[in-house]
């Protein structure tokens, strides 16, 4: 598992837990039916997990394997420093 995919999966789980719990509690405030609460919470958990892990993780992993890493990517690698030629003053 690549670093980009692992990072996106972790972010998806955290976001999914937060949205799942808040949706479950909101649904519980309006309904006492356990099945309704679990379906609403499960759907709210899976949506960001799928988008983050499957979508963003796969996309960023693919770009990283091609060397097209951008600053907005999940777990973007630091840019390689450009060597300064001898005799050029630095700040």
Secondary structure, DSSP 8 states (H G I E B T S, - for coil): --HHHHHHHHHHHHHHHHHHHHHHHHHHHH---HHHHHHHHHHHHHHHHIIIIIIIIHHHHHHHHTT---TTSTT----------TT----
